[in-house]
Structures are given as structure tokens and as C-alpha cells.
Amino acid sequence: MNKVFMTGYYQGVVETAPATLSAAKVTQLAVAMTILHLRHANTNITSIHDFLVTDLHVDKRLVNKYINLNADQLETAQAEVLALAFKK
């Protein structure tokens, strides 16, 4: 994966996230979705981590929270964040 594509994917998640989510929750969603997407593309974990932290300047603690989760756990994290968007 090239950095332009990876950045575009992350930014696309940010731009299409529900407006009712806080900036912090949007970032959580984008990190979880980007990690899952890049894993499906067989990008190694170190490259994903370095890209998010070094290139996109995402908080290292947030990236570390999600980087070692499996696909099911990442999907659950995404669903939990999205559920907040529709909660009244």
C-alpha cells in the first residue's frame, strides 16, 4: 500500500463519519477501520503503526489500543463507536 492510498482511506472515514460523533470518537473509528482495512491488504503491523503515528500523527496510545486486536475485535470496536452516533 502506498501512503497516498492509506491517507485517502483514513481521511475518507473521517469525512464520512456521522456528524453526531465527537472528534475523538471519529478518530477512534478511523484508526480501527484503517487498521482492519490495511490488515486485509496484508500490510504488516509495524508499517500500519508507523503510518498512523508518524505520518498521520495519531496519538500513539490510541493506535496501540487497537493495533493488536483481531478482526472481530476491531469490528466490534467500530460497531460500538457507530452505535454512539445513533444513541439518543
C-alpha positions, 0 to 999 in steps of 0.5 A: 500500500502506498501512503497516498492510498492509506491517507485517502482511506483514513481521511475518507472515514473521517469525512464520512463519519456521522456528524453526531460523533465527537472528534475523538470518537471519529478518530477512534473509528478511523484508526480501527477501520484503517487498521482492519482495512490495511490488515486485509491488504496484508500490510504488516503491523509495524508499517500500519503503526508507523503510518498512523503515528508518524505520518498521520500523527495519531496519538500513539496510545490510541493506535496501540489500543487497537493495533493488536486486536483481531478482526472481530475485535476491531469490528466490534470496536467500530460497531460500538463507536457507530452505535454512539452516533445513533444513541439518543 
